[in-house]
């Protein structure tokens, strides 16, 4: 069962101060909280590897087992974003090309 999680404090900010909105806030406060923990799915994990065209978990404590993109575990760590490095490299490459073309 998939749950729709909300930030209760943010949700309360959407309500004004009319009678029914105050009642809605009170009702929202009575809804039980869940113990939600963020997870890193295998597709975004730094331990995701590929072996013989299969996606595997390459965690040091693991056994190179096959995983699906939506799987997750307690060892999951988000991959570092390399977007800045790629952009920086592209900019340097463009600069070199411009210099080469000019002279």
LINGI-V385433 format. One record per helix or strand. SS is the DSSP state (alpha for helix, beta for strand). FROM is the first residue (numbers start at 0). LEN is the number of residues. If there is no record, write none. Layout:
<<SS,FROM,LEN> <SS,FROM,LEN>>
This chain:
<<alpha,7,6> <alpha,18,12> <beta,40,1> <alpha,41,3> <beta,44,1> <beta,47,4> <beta,53,4> <beta,65,1> <beta,71,1> <beta,77,1> <alpha,82,20>>
